[in-house]
Structure formats: C-alpha cells, structure tokens
Amino acid sequence: MDSNKNECFRTIFTNVVLGSGHHTYHTTMHMIVNKNEVPSGVLGCTITNAEIVDTKFENSNRKIINVRVDGKFEVHVWYLSNGDTKISKNIAKFSKVIEVENIEEISFDKESDHRSSIIAKINKGPAVLGTSLVNQSGMPTIAIQVEYELEIEVTGEVRLKVLTYLNNSQNEEDEILIPETIYLEEYGEDDD
C-alpha cells in the first residue's frame, strides 16, 4: 500500500507473447530407389502428412529465444524404370532451430521453462520446387528440392503491477484502474 490511502498496487498474473518468428527453409532430399531399379526419369512428386512432432527450448537467454522444432512429412515419387512406372514412399524428418527476440527479456533458466510454452505450426506446407536424377556415391538417386515455412510463438506467465485508486465518491471498495501505470515484472519465486 502506498502512503496515499486512496492508491495501491494490484498484482495480475497473465500470459504474454515473449517472442514470435517464422523462417522459410529450402532443402534437398535424396531418395535411393530399389537396387534392382535404375530410374530413367521422374514423373511426379508430392508431399503429404506434414506435422510437427516436438518443440523445445534450446540455449535461450534474456535476449534471444531459441526453439527447436522437429517434424516429419511423407514424400511420394513416381518414376520411370525399365519402361515401367514405379512409386517410392519415404518419411522425411526435419529438425530446425528458430531464433526470435525475447521481447520481455524473461529468463529461461530451468526453473522458469515450465511457465513458458511454445506454439509451433507449419505456416507453409512442404512444396516440391523441382526434381532431378543424380548419381550419388555410385547409386542412382532422385534429388527433390523442398521448401516449407515454420512459425513459432513463445508465451509465458508474467506478473503485472497495476496502480489502482479508491473511488471516494462511491463505495470505498470500488477501485479505478489507471492503465498508464502498468509495470511488467518477471514472475519468480523470490517475489512477494
């Protein structure tokens, strides 16, 4: 309670966005087909069932939040071999670290990680940019160029101290919140 009997600070706990970001990735996958088949041309390629498998904080601090995003998708390739059309299906996995600015400069030590959460999504699903036949280590291989975009948002619990005033013209229990005097503080165990 402040020295003035009509004003005091109230504490509000809430979730805020600590950082957000997105990144577009380009990668080339190499698919080895059956040893008995030598591809002579790629007829088509499609990607399905893209999903995020896991997310976690990695080496984050008060300035930068690093989030590792692990995911997978299915790659289906139709190709020509010895005059016949063949199909190959493979599971491709990815593991990427997205770095975002820590807007509120919240600490990411082991104790506070449990109060932060990651919302991750595949903003732009994996798309095939092109395919080609290559010889990799003496094996005929289909090279597939893929593009996809990942997006993350990191939220965390913070404590807001809000200056309030008692409204003397009405019931003394009624309080008036003054939004211009909001103070953001990191939530921690040593706080009162």
N, C-alpha and C positions, 0 to 999 in steps of 0.2 A: 504494500500500500504506500502510495506517495504521501508527502507531507500535506498536500491538499486533500481534505476529506472527500471531495467530490470526484476525485480521479484515482484510478487504479489500473494495473495491468492485468489482462486476462490471457491465459495461455490456451492456444488452439493447436491441436495436432492434426496434420493433414498430409496428403501425398502431393508431391510436386514433380514436375519433369526436371530431372537433373541434367539431362543431355539427350540429344537425338541426332541421328545421321543416317545417311544411306551411301551406298557405293555400288558402282557397276563393275562387274568382273567379266573379263574375257579369258577363256581358257581353251586349250586344245587337248582333246581326249584322243587316245589311240586304242582302237579295238582290234584285237587279233581274232581272226575267224578260225574255224575248224582247220586243223593242219592239212587235211585232205583236200581242202578247197583253196583255190587261188582266185581272189576276186579280180574281175577284169573291169568292173565299173560299179559305181554307187548309183542305185536307182532312187533312193529316198531315205530320209531320216526324220524321226520325230522323237520328241521328249515328252514324257508323261509323269504323273505322280510325284511332282516336286514337293518336298516337305522339309521343314526344319525339325531336326532330331533333338538338339540340345543347345543351350546357351549358357555361358558362364563368364564371370568377371575374370580378367587376366591382367595383372600388373597395373592396376588403376591407382590413381592418386588424386590429390585435391585439384589438379589442373586438367588431367586427361582421364577419361574412362575408356578402357579397352574391353571390348566384348567379343568373345569367340563364339561364332555361330557355326554349328555343324549341321549338315543336311545331306539329302540324297535325292536322286531322281533316276528314272528309268530311261534308257536310250535304246530305241528300236531302229535298226538299219536294214534296209533291203538292198541287196547287191547281186550282181551277175557273176556266176562262176560256172565255167564249162557249159555255157548256153542255158543254164537254169537259174531261176530266181531263188535266192536264199534269203533267210532272215536271221538276224542275230539280235539278242536282247541282253543288255548288261545294266547293272546298277552302278551309277557313278556317285561317288561321295565327295563332299567338299567341306573344308574347314577354313574359315576366314576370320580374321580379326578386324573389327571395325573400331576405329578410334574417333571419339567425339569429345568435345569440350565439356568439362564438368562445370556447368553453368553456376550452380550454387556452391561449388567448392566443398562439397561434402566429403568427409574422409571415407576411404574404402578399406579400412583395416578389417581384420577378421570379425571383430565384434559387430560392426555396422552393416556388413554384407547382407545379413538376414532381414534387414529393414529396407533393402533396395530390391527392385525387381526389374526384369528385362522383358520387354515386349518386342518380339522379332517377327518379321514377316518377309516373304519373298514378294517384293514390290513389283518386279517384272519377272515373270516365269522364264526358265531357261528356254532360249530360242537358238535354233541352228543357223549359224551365219554362212556355213559352207562345209563341204566335204571334199576329200581327195584321197587318192591311193598313194601310199608311201611305202618304202622299204625300210623297215626299222630292225636293225641287227639281223639282217638276212631273212626276216619274216615279212610277208605281205601284210600290211596293216592299213586300216581305214582311219584316217585322221578327221576328226569332227571339231569344227570351231564353234564354241558355245558362248553365249552372252546371257547374263542374268543380273538382277539388281536386288540387293538385300537392304532392308531398312530396320533400324532399331530405335527404341525409345527406352530410356532408363528412368524409372520413377523411384522416389524414396520418401520416407517419412521425415518430416521436419516439424519443428515447433515454432509457432508464430506467437510473438508477444504483441498484444493489441492494447493500446491505451483506451480506456473507457472512462466516461464521465457519468455520474449520477445525475438524473434529471430531477432537480428540486421542485419544479413546477407541478410534477405529477407524483406518483408513488415513488418513494425513495429507492425502492428495489429496481425500478426501471433503469436500464443503463443505455447510454448512447455510445455507439462505436464510432471512433474517429479514424477513418481509413487512411488518412495521410500519415499516420504514425505507426505503421506496421513495421515490426522488426523481425527479421528472419534469423533464426538461430538453429544450429545443428542440434538434433536430438541426441543426447548422450546420457549415460548412466550417472555421471557426476553432477548433472544439472539438478536444480531443486524443483 
